[in-house]
């Protein structure tokens, strides 16, 4: 019998979990041999060499719940004396109690035992034994030591928690860094904008333009670092909105018209008029993808120029493949460098291109965004002749009528500023805890003739709103004592401005912030440094029509 049991155990262990088949078979053999063939004392002695080799505990009970077998694992781990052991002893008593609570007659229970040296973990399985006529003849317990497995799981969980904490700490640090850099940058660029608007001295204007360019570069670097950290943490969201394809291409063109012209580069757009007029997709990130590619083309091209080609291909009912192709006549890319082109912090020919600014994150972010939108990006390049980037992104079609030819107004960048509206009868409230930020917004909106009140904190803002009706409120997010969200809730909860549109101003610039703020009830959101064109556009949209005079 001992030889048979050992052979059975080895055979089952080769192909299966031995505890699934071997132990029930062994227990049944032991019981029948005990009852019908040989004296119990002889069986207990002869079988011990087989069952004692098990890495698990085995306890066998008869129909009266008397222990008739306990292997060495069970005896030594739990100090079991088979002659004095029954269902009232630990750990069996605990197993039976848990099964009763769960309304089960048989099953598996997790058992934890504290010892001076270590916490031990076990899985204990309770199963009945029946004869050929399915009559109960006893039961057995299998005890598996899972301590190492549980320790490993705890280590993995602890590592996960530590990683989550590290990610949260990094996100908090980056958000704080963004806020701390954007806040003074908002004042610097705002004051610089005032100089550009008010000065007629060409030399001063040139200095101011240089400050603006440097500030925009710094802002771009901050945005790249924040975007990449959000992608790493899985916090970058894809948000679909309806948009006219003409506006997307026109915005990108005008954004790069001046930088390309400053290097005597042409910037052409080859637009297929059959592209659907209205599409639905993540406009913000598609624009970011195009900006990253065109920005690199401008940086790495010294002669010739850049061409943006826009076409589409029908995929299925209601969707098209939007195809964007950016070609340049720049320095090109070696074939061996193309596979690593989308690696983070990697810049091709870094020594030769050391004078060109950038973090090396733009293309890495571009690739991640394209992948997130289930698109594709391809690169063709000839060193010394230029590069071609092809981006294909599936988009929903909301208006399938052809967009028609794209009309571009050349020379829109670099023109002297002129306000786009007057609103002398409108009154707005600007709330910010940084006095210089208040001065900047008041000065930049002065030419619109709008009436402006200011508050340096949430409590002062609430107090003003209780006494005066406003047409619009600009509200900073991060403020001491009462932040922007708390202030907004107090203002909208009672008083004279429960229906007044509120625009959130924030230096955090988090992904998906616009939707989050809108869900809270805000009419819109602007990130710092505040783009005055964007602010004026939002004011035109939200101020009462009867108080607006468009210019």
Buried (B, 14 or more C-beta within 10 A) or exposed (E): BBEEBBEBBEEBEEEEEBBEBBBBBBBBBBBEBBBEEEEEEEBBEBBBEBBEEBEBBBBBBBEEBBBBBBBBBBBEBBEBEBEEBEBEBEBBEBBBEBBEEEEEEEEBBEBEBEEEEEEBBBBBBBBBBEEEEEEEBBBBBBBBBBBEEBEEEEEEEEEEEEEEEEBEEEBEEBBEEBBEBBBBBBBBBBBBBBBBBEEEEEEEBEBBBEBBEBBBEBBBBBBBBBBBBBBBBEEBEBEEEEBBBBEBBBBBBBBBBBBBBEEEBEBBBEBBEEBBBBBBBBBBBBBBBBBBBBBBBBBBBEEBBBBBBBBBEEEEEEBBBBBBBBBBBBBBBEEEBBEEBBBBEBBBBEEEBEEEEBBBBBBBBBBBBBEBBEBBBEBBBEEEEBBBBBBBBBBBBBBEEEBEEBEBEEEEBEEEEEBBBBBEBBBBBBBBBBEBBBBBBBBBBEBBBBBBBBBBBBBBBBEBBEEEEBBBBBBBBBBEEBBBBBBBEBBBEEBBBEEBBBBBBBBBBBBBBBEEBEEBEBBBBBBBBBBBEEBBBBBBEBBEEEBBEEE
